[in-house]
Amino acid sequence: ALNATHGEKKGTEDITVVDYRGYPADKSKTGGWLAAGLILGTELAERIMVVGLSMNLVTYLVGVLNFPSAYSATIVTNLMGTLNLASLLCGFLADAKLGRYLTIAIVTTISAVGLCLLTIATTIPSMRPPPCSGVRRQHHECIQASGKQLILLFIALYAIAVGGGGVKANVSGFGSDQFDKTDPKEEKKMIFFFNRFYFFVSSGSLFSVVVLVYVQDNMGRGWGYGISAGIMLVALAVFLCGKPLYRFKRPEGSPLTVIWRVLFFTWKKRYLPLPSQPCFLNGYLEAKVPHTERLRFLDKAAILDENCSKDGNKENPRMVSTVTQVEEVKMVIKLIPIWCTCIFFWTVFSQMNTFTIEQATFMKRKVGSLVVSPGSLPAFITITILFVTSLNEKLTVPLARKLTHNVHGLTSLQRIGIGLVFSTAAMVVSAIVEKERRENAVKNHTIISAFWLVPQFSLVGCGEAFAYVGLLEFFIREAPERMKSMSTGLFLTTLSMGYFFSSLLVSIVDKASKKRWLKTNLNKGRLNYFYWLLAVLGVLNFILFLVFAMKHQYKVQHNIRHDSVEKDLVSTNDEIIGVNGKEEA
């Protein structure tokens, strides 16, 4: 029998698994927790780098380079958008040609170089404009950084974006490659790997917002970014030293080539009728993925016409696609509606890196004699994530199992939906808090505590705890096996598009409001209106998500058997060929 787990055949996984010399991997000497742990070190360094940069960059752009708040927010969101868009490109390169190990090694090196350049750009005085006093800033008389001063900064930032995106796209895939999912013992370990992966993500984020942001604000940006560079170099060295311990999977060719060929053959054969039974499609018997009835028009790419039926042409990918390739394209297409509706979650999340940080600069941040940095406040997001993920494991998921009778407790789409609800609630709270902050500052001339921002940080943290895990699980489980890195990159592009959409929304609102809503001096603006707009858009997006989620069919999970295929062929032949061996009309 051709046993398929989650729609994929068992027994196919180990064919391409090799050690660093290219020989079949010895499971007793390669893979497992030691190899996975060395790989996770690069993810820890990537989180420290990206979070340490994104959470405090807007204050550097406004306070040191003298850029307006809206423009600074756009720079940050564009940077984060590029980082997550780069993950798709790097995931594609890993799946198609380079492999995950080589891709991680290259992008980690790029990240380290970018951090070194950023350290230089923020340390050399000539790379900054003259300091601006508070009085001159209120009258908009500050001198902004010139183009020459920004060249090195932007080269460094976008090197970090490319490197960070490449690491994010490949670490989870390469780490899971160290476990054989056809082995029950190793499959259990792989489940724990994803939990520990998220733990490393959260730990790196917490270290950045608590330690690195404090170092940046009190010891200097150069020290903060220099520490990140050192951590990245250590992670790179550890990763490279672990090469003899890793299991490698050979790239299986470009997934984009498979996709465009299926679409091309579907168009080319659009006038051909579909066969009465799918067993007549090319490669049905050898299919690694069960045939499905949805999007049946794509099956035309696997029709064997006169030219394809000739000897040798069945195996020619330039003539006809296989059932496996068609089903893989169907899987990718079914991801797109959910992908679209998850973009807005990260648009909301991006406000925590930009305008919410700006809000904190207009609020009291003293705890005793200690002044809390605005960039450290997002630590409440990470603390909430760690708390909620622990609560989910101990309480929410077991309770959901009893109520839904689902082994996983909550499905990936249910997790995503809960995350979207929390993100919308966060924008409602943000609008209320900003209204109170502004009224106290303008009418009462009092400054409220920055800890009034904790509820919105916590709600976004709750949302991310559900949405991030749900999205990662959804895109890895529902995408084709051969496109693991690319599907992770596709998930990360929701972050990219969320940040880009935030930039676009800020530009539109800035023009539509005639620069009345989003001002550098938040006391003169109406940031609460912008938050209310995001809340309304969040409700509309959630309704659209519910429509798509209810229509989505999860990947088929059953076995394909040769005997059942043969019965289909026999019964179909009986319909076509009469009992006397004569062809029926």
N, C-alpha and C positions, 0 to 999 in steps of 0.2 A: 504493500500500500504506500501511497505518497502522502504521508502524514504532514499536515500543514498546521503550524502553530501561529495563531494570529494571521492566518492567511498566507503564511510562507511554509515551504516544505522543510521538514526536518532533514538533517543529513547533508544539507548543502552548505552549511556554515563553515565547516572545517576545511573545505576544499582549498580555500585561499588563505588560510591562517598559517603563517610561517614565522620563523625566528629572524634575528637580524642578519643571518648569513643566507637567508632564502630557503632554508630547509624546513620541512614540516615541523611546527612548533611542538616541543616536548612540554606537556602540561605540568610536569613535575618541576621543571626548571624555569618556566616562563609564566607570565601573567599572574593573576591573583592579587591580593591586597597590597603586597609590597610594590609591584609595578604600578598599580592604580594610585597608590599614595604618592609616588614620585611624580606622576602626571598631574595630580590634583594641586601640587605645589605651584604650577604655572597658573592655575585658576585663582589661587589665593593671591598671587602677585598681581594678576590682572585686575582683580577686584580692588585691591589696595590702590593700584594706579588710577583706575577709572573713577572710583568713588572719591578718592582724595583730590582728584582734579575737578570733577563736575560739581561737587557740593560747595566748593569755595571759589570757583573761577569767576562767577558773576561779581563777587565783591572785589576781586582784583581788577576786573575790567572797569567797574564803576569807580572804585575808590582810588586806584593807582593810575590807570590809563585814561580816566576821566571820560568814559563813554556814557551815553544815556542808558537808563535802565532797560528800555524796550530793545534797544540795539544790542545791549549786552546779553539779554535773555535770548535774542535771536542767534547770537554767536554760539552760545552754549547749546541750544537745542539743535542747531545745524551740525555742530561737532558731534553730539551724541547720535544724531540721525545718521551721519556718515559712518560712525563707528559700527552701528548695527547693520547698516547696509553693506559694509565691507565684509561682514560675517557671511553674507550670502555668496559673495564672490569667492571668498577663501574656502567656504564649504564646497563650492562647485569645483574649485581647483584640486582640493583634497580627494574628492570622490572620482574625479575624471583622470587625474594624471599624477599628482605629487604624492598622494598618500597622506594620512593624518600626522604621522610622526614628523616627516620633513616639513610639512606645512606649519606645524606648531613650532618647530625649531626656527624657521625663517621669521615668522611673525613675532615670536618672543624676542628675537634679536632686534627687529625693527622697533618694538616697544621700548627696549632698553636704550637704543640710540635716541629715540624721540624724547625720553625722559631726561637723558643727559643734555640734549639741546635745550629742553625747557628749563632745566636748572640754570644753564648759562644765560638764557634770555631773561629770566626773572632776577638774576643776580647782578648783571652788569648795569650800572646806573645810566649809561648812555642809551639803554634800550627802553627807558621810561621818560615821560614828559615831566616838566617841573611840578613839584608838589602843589596842591591847590588847597587854600584855606577854606574853612566852612562858610565864611562870608561870601567869598568869590563863587563858591559852588552854588549857593542859594541864588545868586544873580546870573548863573550860567556863564561865568567868565573864565572857566577852566580851559587850559590848553590841552587838547586831545593828543594822543599818541599819533605820530606821523606814520606814513606808509613804510618808510625805511626801518622804523623802530619795530614794526609789526612783522616784518618778513620772517625773521628767525622764530618768533613766537608761533606764527601760523604753520610753518614747516614742522615744528616740534609737535604742535597740537594734532595735525592731521597724520603725522607718522604714528602717534599714539593711537589715533582712531583706527588706522588700518591694522596696526598690531593687535590692539585690544579686540577688534572684531574677529580677527583670525583665530585668536586664542579661544574666544567664547564659542565659535562655531565648531571647533574640533576637539576640545578637551573632553566633553561629555561623551562623544562618540568613541574617541580613542581609549578613554577609561573603561567604557563598557566592553570594548573589544578584548579586554584582559580577562573576561569571563566567558565561558562557553555556555550559552543558554540551552543547549541540548543536554547538558549535564545538570540534573536536578539540584545538586549541591551548589554548583557554581551559579545557577540561575537565582537561587536565594541570595547569594552574595551580591549579585548584580543589582537586585532590588535595593539592598542596603547601600550600594554604591551611590545611587541617585540621592538617597537621603543624606549621605555624607558629602556629596557634591554640593548640595544646597547649604549644608552646614558650613562648608568652606567659603561659599559665596557670602553668607551672612557674617561669618567671622571676619573676613577681609573688609567688608563694608563697615562693620562696627569699629575695627581698628583704625580705619581711615577717618571716620567722622569724630572719633574721640581723641585719638593721638595725633594723627597727621595734620588735621585742621588746626589743632592747638599749636603745633610746631610752626605751621605756616604763619599763623597770626602773631605769635610771640617771639619766634626765633628768626623768622624770615622765610619767604617762599622758596628760596634756594635750598635751605635745609630740608624743608618738607618734600620737595620734588627730588632732592638728592637721596633721601632715605628710600623713596619709591624706586629710584633707579638702582640702588644697591640691592634691594629685595628682588627686583626683576632679574638682575645679573646672577644672584645666588640661585634663584629658581631655574634659570636657564642652564646653569652648570649642573645642578642636580638632575634635571630632566635629561640632559645629554649623557650623563654618567650612567643612567639607568637603561641605556639602549640594549645591552645584552639580556635584560630581564623582560623586555616587552614582547607581546604577540602582535604581529603585523598582518593586516589584511591588504592584499593587493588591490589597487584601484580597478574597477570593472568598466572603465570607459565613461565618457561624458553622459550624465543623465539628461542634459539638455538635448543631446543628439537623439536620444530615445524619444523624448517628448515631441520634438519638431518633426521627426520622421512619422510618428503615429498620426499627428495632425495633418501632415502632408498627404499620407496615403489615404486618410479618411476623406480628404477633399478630392483627391484624384479618383477615388472609387465611389464617389457620392451617388452615382446613378446606378450602381450595382445593387441588386436586392440582397438583403441579409439571408443567410441560409436558415432553413427551417429549424435546425438544431445547432447549438454552439460547437458540438463535437466535430463539425466540418471545418472549423476555423483552424488556421495554421498554428501548430504547436500546442493544440489542446491537450493531447496526451501527456506532453512533457511539461505542462504548465506548473510553475512554482507557486502560482497564486490562483485560487479558485475563480472561475468565471462568474460575473455578476450581471444582473439584468439592467441595472441603471446605466444611463448614458450609452445605450446599445448602439447608437449611430457610430461610435468609435470602433465598434467591432469590424466595421468595413475595412479598417486598416489591415486586418488579419485574414481577409478573404483571399482565397487562392483562385485567381483568374487564370486564363489560358497561358499567359506568359509565366506566371508564378508556378504553375503546375509542372513545368518542365523539370527534368532532372537537375538537381543542384540549385535551382532558383528558390526552393523552399528555405534554404539556409542563407540566402543572400539578403542581408538587411537592407540593401538598396532597392529591393523589389517588393518585399512584403514584411510586415511586422508579425510578431507572435502574440498569442493570447496573454502571455506574461507581461510583455511590454505594454499592451493595450490596457490591461488591468492596473499596471503601475501608473499610467497616465490618468486613469479614472480616479485613483487614490489622490493624486496631486490636485486634480480639478475639484474634488469634493472638499479639499481643505480651504479653498479660496473664500467661500462665503464667511466662514468662521474667522479666517485671517482678517478679513475686512472689518468685521465688527469689533475685533480686539485691539485695533489700532488706537481707538479713543482712550482706552485705559491708560496707555502710556502718554497720551497728551495730558491727561490729568496728572499723572505721576511727574511729568516734566516741570509742573508748577512748583513742586517741592524743591527743585534745584535752582529755581530762578526767583519768581516773585515772592514766594514764601520766605526765602532767605532775605530778600530785600525788606520784607515786612519786619523781620527780626531786628534789622539795623535801626528801626524807628521805635523799638520797644526796650523796656528795662531787661537787662540780661545779667544782673548781679545776683550771685548766690553767696551771701556773706561778703568776703573780700575778693572772691573770684568773679571775674567777668567772663561769661560764657560766650564763645565765638558763635556768630550766626550760623557758620557752616557746620557747627557741631550739633545743632538741634535735630538734623535728620537722623541722629543716633536713635531717636525714638521710633523711627520707622523700622530699623533693624532689630531693636529690642522687642518691638511688637511682633515682628516676623518670627523671631526665635520662640517667643511665648506661644503664639498661635499655632505654629507647626508642631510644637510639643503637645499642645492641647488637642490638636487634630488627631495626633497619633494615639493619645491616651483616652480621649473622650468622644470627639466628634465622629471619627471614622467608625469605631465600634458601635456607637449608637445608630449611625446611618446604616450599618450592616444589618442591624436588627429590624430597622424600619423598612428598608428597601429590599432586603434579602439579596443584596449585591455583594459579591466577595470584596470588591474594592471600596465598598461603603458609598462613596460619592464618585460619580463618573467624572471624567475630565471636563465635560461640558458643564456639569453642575458646579464644579469648582470655579470655572471661568465666570459663570453667571453670578455667583456669590461675590467674586472679586469686582465685577462691574457695579454691583449694587453698593458695595463699600466705597468705591471711587466716587460715585455720584453723591453719596452722603457726605463725603469729605469736602466736596465743592460747596455744598449747602452750608456746612459748618464754617468753611473758609470765608464765605461771603458774610456770614453773621459776625464772625470775629473781626474781620477787617472793618465792617461798618462801626462796631463798637470802638475799635482802636482809633479810627479816624475822628469820630465824634469827640472822644475824650481828648485827643490831641488838639483839635481845632477849636472846639467850644469850651472845654474845661481846662485846656492847657495842662493836661496831665498825661503821663506816659504809663501805659499799662504793661504788665509783665509779659515777656516773650513766651512764658510757659502757657499762655492762652493758645499758643499755636500747637501745643501737644495733641489735642483731640484730632486735628486734621492730619497731623503726621501719623498718629496711631490708626486712624481709619484707612489711610492709604497703605500703611503697613499690613493691616488685616486683609485689605484687598489684594496686595501683592502676594501674601502667603497663600491665598487661594488661587489667584489668577496665574502666577508664574509657574507653580507646580502643575496646574491644570493645562496650561499651554504647552509646557515642555513635554508632559505625558501625551497630550493629544497629538502633537506634531511628530513625536518619535514613534508612537504606536500606530498611528493612522497612515503614516507615509511608507513608501516602499523601503525594504531593508537596504537595498543597494544605495539609496539616497539619504543615508543617515545624517551625514555631515551637512548636506544641502538642505535637508528638512529642518535641522536645527538652525541653520542660517535663515531659513524661511520664517521660523518662529521669531528669530531675533529681528527680522525686518519689521515686525509689528512695532517693536521699540523704535526702530528707525523712522518709520512712517508716522508714528505718534509724535516724535520730536519735530519732524518736518512739518506736520500738520499744526503743531503748536506755533511754530515760527510763522506759518502762513496766517494762522488765526490772529496772532499778535499784530501782524502787519495790516490785516484787513480792519481789525477793531481800531487800531491806531488812526487809520485814515478815516474810517466811518465816524468815529467820535471826534474827529478833528483834534486829536492828541489831548483830549480832555480826560479820558479814562486812565491811560497808562502814562504817568509822568515819573520823572526821576525822583521828584519830591512826592512821595505817596500821599502826603497830607493835602496836596493840591489836586490829586487825581481821584479816580473812582474805581479802584481796583476791585471793590466788592461787586460792581456791575459785571465785570469780566468773569468773576467766579460764578455769578448767577447764570450767565450765558453758558458756561461750561456745564453747570448742573442741568439746565434744560436740554442741551445737546446730549448729555449722558443718559437722560431718560429716553430720548428718542432712539439712541444707539442701542440701549438695552432691549427695547421693544423689537427692533430689527434683529438683534441677536437671538431672541426667543423664537422668532419665526424660522430662522435658519437652523437653530439647534433642534427644533422639533422635527424638521425635515431630514436632518442628517442621519445616515445609516452608518453604524460603526463597521470597521473592517471585518469581513467574514472570518469566522473562526470555526472551521470544520475540516474534515479530512476529504481528500480527493482519492478515489479508489479506481484502479484500472478496470475492475470487474464491472463497476457501475457505468463506466464509460463505454465498455464493450456492449453492455445491454442497450444503452442509448443508441449505439451504432446499429445494432441488430434490429431494434424496433423501428428505427428510422428507415432502414433498408426495406423492411417489410411493408412500410407505407408506400415506398417508391416502386418496389419490384413485386409483381403479382405472384400468386401461389404457383402458377405454371411456369415461372421464370420469365414471363413476358412483361415488358414495361407497360404500366398502366397509363392511361391518358391523363 
